């Protein structure tokens, strides 16, 4: 179980690192766009992303991962 959690965290860090390495100016633009959104909208986006992540993990486990 801990191995799977470490694998998941490692994959997230790899993907985020790629984004920062390949398109740092795009990250800055995205952060500025996020700052312009109201707090409730950012919170809802976070909750939707979390729900999508839970669904993906559940599907992966159902497929035998």
C-alpha positions as CSV (number, residue, x, y, z in Angstrom):
1,X,0.0,0.0,0.0
2,X,2.8,2.4,0.9
3,X,4.5,1.5,-2.3
4,X,1.5,2.4,-4.4
5,X,1.2,5.7,-2.6
6,X,4.8,6.5,-3.2
7,X,4.4,5.6,-6.9
8,X,1.4,7.9,-7.2
9,X,3.2,10.8,-5.6
10,X,6.2,10.2,-7.8
11,X,4.1,10.2,-10.9
12,X,2.4,13.5,-9.9
13,X,5.8,15.1,-9.3
14,X,7.1,13.9,-12.6
15,X,4.2,15.4,-14.5
16,X,4.3,18.6,-12.6
17,X,8.0,18.9,-13.1
18,X,7.6,18.4,-16.8
19,X,5.1,21.2,-17.0
20,X,7.4,23.6,-15.1
21,X,10.4,22.5,-17.2
22,X,8.7,22.6,-20.6
23,X,6.4,25.6,-20.2
24,X,7.2,27.9,-17.3
25,X,5.6,30.9,-18.9
26,X,2.4,29.0,-19.4
27,X,2.4,28.1,-15.7
28,X,2.8,31.8,-14.8
29,X,-0.2,32.7,-17.1
30,X,-2.3,29.9,-15.5
31,X,-1.5,31.2,-12.0
32,X,-2.5,34.7,-13.0
33,X,-5.8,33.4,-14.5
34,X,-6.4,31.5,-11.3
35,X,-5.8,34.6,-9.2
36,X,-8.6,36.4,-11.1
37,X,-11.2,33.8,-10.2
38,X,-13.3,34.2,-7.1
39,X,-12.3,31.9,-4.2
40,X,-15.6,29.9,-4.4
41,X,-14.9,29.1,-8.0
42,X,-11.3,28.0,-7.3
43,X,-12.6,25.8,-4.4
44,X,-15.2,24.2,-6.7
45,X,-12.5,23.5,-9.3
46,X,-10.4,21.8,-6.6
47,X,-13.3,19.7,-5.4
48,X,-14.0,18.6,-9.0
49,X,-10.4,17.7,-9.6
50,X,-10.4,15.7,-6.3
51,X,-13.6,13.9,-7.3
52,X,-12.1,13.1,-10.7
53,X,-8.9,11.8,-9.1
54,X,-11.0,9.5,-6.8
55,X,-12.9,8.2,-9.7
56,X,-9.7,7.5,-11.6
57,X,-8.2,5.7,-8.6
58,X,-11.4,3.6,-8.2
59,X,-11.4,2.7,-11.9
60,X,-7.7,1.7,-11.7
61,X,-8.3,-0.5,-8.7
62,X,-11.4,-2.1,-10.4
63,X,-9.2,-2.9,-13.4
64,X,-6.6,-4.6,-11.1
65,X,-4.0,-2.0,-10.6
